[in-house]
Amino acid sequence: METHPGERPYHCRHCDMTFSKNSYLRRHLGTHMGEKQHQCSYCHRSFSEIKHYISHLRTHAGEKLFQCNLCGEAFTDKQSLVNHRVAEVISKRGEIEKQVFQCNLYDEEFTDKQSLVKHRVAEVMRKFDETKDCQVGGKLWGHLSAY
């Protein structure tokens, strides 16, 4: 079936996702079925999509194809480069400065926002395990609102 730009006539019966091509829907359905047909021969981690598998293999090979054009640092995948670039800021004098993401509850700093968010989630879960207080308006929710 030929579609017009922006049309997404293929609907997933398991979630609200829609797709412009039937092949995209079929690939997506594998995420619901738990199908992970691409397995790493080094660490046995499995992936449902070939692009994630190939990206993962680069971590074992040490292959770093994505290089920052500002500082020269290289990365194994595009998303790591994007995260790095977000963290880099060019100062008014033309020098590269690293942006720092500070936790407002603990004396910890992170070089990218994603790492800060992971830290915060881990801290909330740790607090939840300590208090077992999951009532709305309870200690856990008050802790979450700090973020």
C-alpha positions as CSV (number, residue, x, y, z in Angstrom):
1,M,0.0,0.0,0.0
2,E,1.4,3.4,-1.0
3,T,1.0,6.1,1.6
4,H,1.1,9.9,1.4
5,P,3.7,11.8,3.5
6,G,2.7,11.8,7.1
7,E,0.2,9.0,6.8
8,R,0.6,6.1,9.3
9,P,-2.1,3.5,8.4
10,Y,-0.4,0.5,10.1
11,H,-1.5,0.3,13.8
12,C,0.0,-1.9,16.5
13,R,-2.6,-4.0,18.2
14,H,-0.5,-4.0,21.5
15,C,0.1,-0.3,21.9
16,D,-0.7,3.1,20.4
17,M,2.2,3.1,17.9
18,T,1.4,3.7,14.2
19,F,3.7,3.2,11.2
20,S,3.9,4.4,7.6
21,K,5.0,0.9,6.3
22,N,3.9,-2.6,7.1
23,S,7.6,-3.7,7.4
24,Y,8.1,-1.1,10.2
25,L,5.1,-2.5,12.0
26,R,6.4,-6.1,11.7
27,R,9.8,-5.0,13.1
28,H,8.0,-3.2,16.0
29,L,5.9,-6.2,16.8
30,G,9.0,-8.1,17.8
31,T,9.4,-5.8,20.8
32,H,6.1,-7.0,22.2
33,M,6.9,-10.7,21.5
34,G,10.2,-10.6,23.3
35,E,12.0,-11.6,20.1
36,K,15.6,-10.8,20.2
37,Q,17.1,-12.7,17.3
38,H,20.5,-10.9,17.3
39,Q,22.8,-12.3,20.0
40,C,26.3,-11.0,20.8
41,S,28.9,-13.8,20.6
42,Y,31.1,-12.0,23.2
43,C,28.7,-11.3,26.1
44,H,25.5,-13.1,24.9
45,R,23.4,-10.0,25.1
46,S,20.4,-10.1,22.7
47,F,18.9,-7.4,20.5
48,S,15.6,-7.2,18.6
49,E,16.9,-4.7,16.1
50,I,20.0,-5.2,14.0
51,K,21.1,-1.5,14.3
52,H,21.3,-1.9,18.1
53,Y,23.2,-5.1,17.7
54,I,25.8,-3.6,15.4
55,S,26.2,-0.6,17.6
56,H,26.7,-2.9,20.6
57,L,29.4,-4.9,18.7
58,R,31.4,-1.8,18.3
59,T,31.8,-1.6,22.1
60,H,33.7,-4.9,22.0
61,A,35.8,-4.0,19.0
62,G,36.7,-0.6,20.4
63,E,35.5,0.9,17.2
64,K,34.7,4.6,17.6
65,L,33.3,6.0,14.4
66,F,31.6,9.1,15.7
67,Q,34.0,11.9,16.4
68,C,33.3,15.4,17.9
69,N,34.4,18.1,15.5
70,L,35.1,20.5,18.4
71,C,37.4,18.4,20.7
72,G,38.2,15.3,18.7
73,E,36.8,12.8,21.3
74,A,35.4,9.7,19.6
75,F,32.4,7.5,20.5
76,T,31.1,4.0,19.5
77,D,27.5,5.3,18.8
78,K,25.8,8.4,17.5
79,Q,23.7,9.0,20.7
80,S,26.9,9.1,22.8
81,L,28.3,11.8,20.5
82,V,25.0,13.7,20.7
83,N,25.1,13.5,24.5
84,H,28.7,14.7,24.5
85,R,27.9,17.6,22.2
86,V,25.0,18.7,24.4
87,A,27.4,18.8,27.4
88,E,30.0,20.9,25.5
89,V,29.6,24.6,25.4
90,I,31.8,27.1,23.5
91,S,32.7,30.0,25.8
92,K,32.8,33.6,24.6
93,R,36.5,33.3,24.2
94,G,36.1,30.4,21.8
95,E,37.3,27.8,24.3
96,I,35.4,24.5,24.8
97,E,33.9,24.2,28.2
98,K,32.2,21.1,29.6
99,Q,28.6,21.7,30.8
100,V,28.0,20.2,34.3
101,F,24.7,18.8,35.5
102,Q,24.5,19.1,39.3
103,C,22.3,17.0,41.5
104,N,20.4,19.4,43.7
105,L,20.1,16.8,46.6
106,Y,23.6,15.3,46.7
107,D,27.1,16.7,46.0
108,E,27.4,14.9,42.6
109,E,28.0,16.2,39.1
110,F,27.4,14.6,35.8
111,T,28.6,15.4,32.2
112,D,25.2,14.8,30.6
113,K,21.6,15.2,31.6
114,Q,20.8,11.5,31.0
115,S,23.3,10.4,33.6
116,L,21.9,12.9,36.1
117,V,18.3,11.5,35.5
118,K,19.5,7.9,35.9
119,H,21.2,9.0,39.2
120,R,18.0,10.6,40.4
121,V,15.8,7.6,39.6
122,A,18.3,5.3,41.4
123,E,18.2,7.6,44.4
124,V,14.4,7.6,44.4
125,M,14.3,3.8,44.2
126,R,16.9,3.5,47.0
127,K,14.8,5.8,49.1
128,F,11.7,3.8,48.2
129,D,13.4,0.6,49.3
130,E,14.4,2.2,52.6
131,T,11.0,3.7,53.5
132,K,8.5,1.4,51.6
133,D,6.4,4.5,51.7
134,C,4.5,4.6,48.4
135,Q,1.4,6.5,49.4
136,V,0.4,9.6,47.3
137,G,1.7,12.6,49.2
138,G,4.1,10.4,51.3
139,K,7.8,10.7,51.7
140,L,8.6,9.1,48.3
141,W,6.4,11.5,46.4
142,G,7.8,14.5,48.2
143,H,11.3,13.3,47.3
144,L,10.3,13.0,43.6
145,S,9.0,16.6,43.5
146,A,12.5,17.8,44.2
147,Y,13.3,16.8,40.6
